[in-house]
Amino acid sequence: MDFGVTEQDGESIIFSSLYKKYWEIGFYTRLYDGLSPEAYIESLQRVADLIKLNEGEWVLDVGCGSGLLLPVLADRLTQGERYLGMDILPTGLASLGPRANRLNLNGSVSGVQADLSRSLPLADASVSCVAAHFSVYTLPEEKDRRRAYQELFRIVKPGGVLVTANPTHFYNAKQIIRASLESLKNQERPWIVKKYGLYPLTLYLGLKYIEKQLKSGRWHGYRPEELRDEIAQAGFAIEHSERVYGGSGFLVVGKKT
Ligand SMILES: C[S@@+](CC[C@H](N)C(=O)[O-])C[C@H]1O[C@@H](n2cnc3c(N)ncnc32)[C@H](O)[C@@H]1O
C-alpha cells in the first residue's frame, strides 16, 4: 500500500526511555488494551464518529499505539477506505496486523514508525483525515506540539479534517474511573468485575501515573482554548470542540479549508 511514505528527516527530541518502557510493556502484554477504561473507549468512539471518510479515502492515526481506534472505526473501512497507524514504538504497531485480522480488515490497515516531533514522512495532502487521540500531549514543549499540528495540516488534503483529543490540565484519574463505571451501569454490562477487578489496576498502574506526569509538566495537560488555539494556528478552521473522557479530555475537530 503506498501512502507516499519517505524517510524521516529533522531533529528528534528525546523520547525518554522510561516512557518508552511504559508504553512498550503495556502494548506487549496487552495490559494497555485490557485496562483502558470505558470513558477512554467512549472518547475513541467520539473520534470515530467525527471522522469524515468517503469511499476509498485514507485515515492516518497519529500516535496510534496498539490501534484501539480500529475496532470503533471498523464499520467505516468497508468501501476500500484505508487506515494508516503511525507511532514511534514498533511494539504498538505490531498489534495492528493481528487486530486487522480479527476485524476482517486485511489489506486495509498499515503501520509506519515515525516520531511526531520531527517532520513526518508523508507527502503533502496525502490523507483525507487525521486522528490524533491522546498522543500530541506527550510532547512537553509548546513549540513541538505546534510543529506537530503544522505537520498534520501539511499532510491533510484540502477539505480534510483533523480530529484530536488530549488531556486537560485538570485531569482527574478518579473521576475518569467514576465516569467509566457510570457508563457501564447505563449499558447494563457486568460492571462489578471492572469495578473490583480491573479498574483498581487501571487507576494505579495507568491513570495515576499519567496524572503525575501531567502535574509535573513532563506531559502536557491543556487549558480551555489552548488546544483550539494550537490547531487554529496550524491553519485548521475549528469546526467543533467538546469535553471527553469523563471531563478529563478536550476533543477538537479542525478542517483544512
Ligand atoms: C496514550 S497513547 C495513545 C495511543 C492511541 N492513540 C490510543 O488512543 O489508544 C500515546 C501514544 O503516543 C505515542 N507517542 C508518544 N510520543 C510519540 C512521538 N514523539 N511520536 C510518535 N508517537 C508518539 C506512544 O508511543 C503511544 O503509543
The ligand as an SDF file (V2000), in Angstrom:
LIG
                    3D

 27 29  0  0  0  0  0  0  0  0999 V2000
   -1.8010    7.3840   25.3570 C   0  0  0  0  0  0  0  0  0  0  0  0
   -1.0920    6.5130   23.9990 S   0  0  0  0  0  0  0  0  0  0  0  0
   -2.4290    6.7150   22.8410 C   0  0  0  0  0  0  0  0  0  0  0  0
   -2.4780    5.6050   21.8320 C   0  0  0  0  0  0  0  0  0  0  0  0
   -3.7430    5.6150   20.9560 C   0  0  0  0  0  0  0  0  0  0  0  0
   -3.8580    6.8460   20.1940 N   0  0  0  0  0  0  0  0  0  0  0  0
   -4.9660    5.3840   21.7880 C   0  0  0  0  0  0  0  0  0  0  0  0
   -5.7840    6.2950   21.9330 O   0  0  0  0  0  0  0  0  0  0  0  0
   -5.0930    4.2790   22.3350 O   0  0  0  0  0  0  0  0  0  0  0  0
    0.1390    7.6300   23.3700 C   0  0  0  0  0  0  0  0  0  0  0  0
    0.8550    7.1050   22.1390 C   0  0  0  0  0  0  0  0  0  0  0  0
    1.6660    8.1440   21.6020 O   0  0  0  0  0  0  0  0  0  0  0  0
    2.8760    7.5610   21.1480 C   0  0  0  0  0  0  0  0  0  0  0  0
    3.9110    8.5910   21.1100 N   0  0  0  0  0  0  0  0  0  0  0  0
    4.4800    9.2560   22.1400 C   0  0  0  0  0  0  0  0  0  0  0  0
    5.4070   10.1160   21.6980 N   0  0  0  0  0  0  0  0  0  0  0  0
    5.4340    9.9950   20.3490 C   0  0  0  0  0  0  0  0  0  0  0  0
    6.1950   10.6110   19.3230 C   0  0  0  0  0  0  0  0  0  0  0  0
    7.1200   11.5250   19.6090 N   0  0  0  0  0  0  0  0  0  0  0  0
    5.9700   10.2370   18.0420 N   0  0  0  0  0  0  0  0  0  0  0  0
    5.0240    9.2990   17.7430 C   0  0  0  0  0  0  0  0  0  0  0  0
    4.2800    8.6710   18.6800 N   0  0  0  0  0  0  0  0  0  0  0  0
    4.4810    9.0210   19.9720 C   0  0  0  0  0  0  0  0  0  0  0  0
    3.1890    6.4850   22.1820 C   0  0  0  0  0  0  0  0  0  0  0  0
    4.1030    5.5320   21.7010 O   0  0  0  0  0  0  0  0  0  0  0  0
    1.7870    5.9330   22.4130 C   0  0  0  0  0  0  0  0  0  0  0  0
    1.5030    4.9030   21.5200 O   0  0  0  0  0  0  0  0  0  0  0  0
  1  2  1  0
  2  3  1  0
  2 10  1  0
  3  4  1  0
  4  5  1  0
  5  6  1  0
  5  7  1  0
  7  8  2  0
  7  9  1  0
 10 11  1  0
 11 12  1  0
 11 26  1  0
 12 13  1  0
 13 14  1  0
 13 24  1  0
 14 15  1  0
 14 23  1  0
 15 16  2  0
 16 17  1  0
 17 18  1  0
 17 23  2  0
 18 19  1  0
 18 20  2  0
 20 21  1  0
 21 22  2  0
 22 23  1  0
 24 25  1  0
 24 26  1  0
 26 27  1  0
M  CHG  2   2   1   9  -1
M  END
$$$$
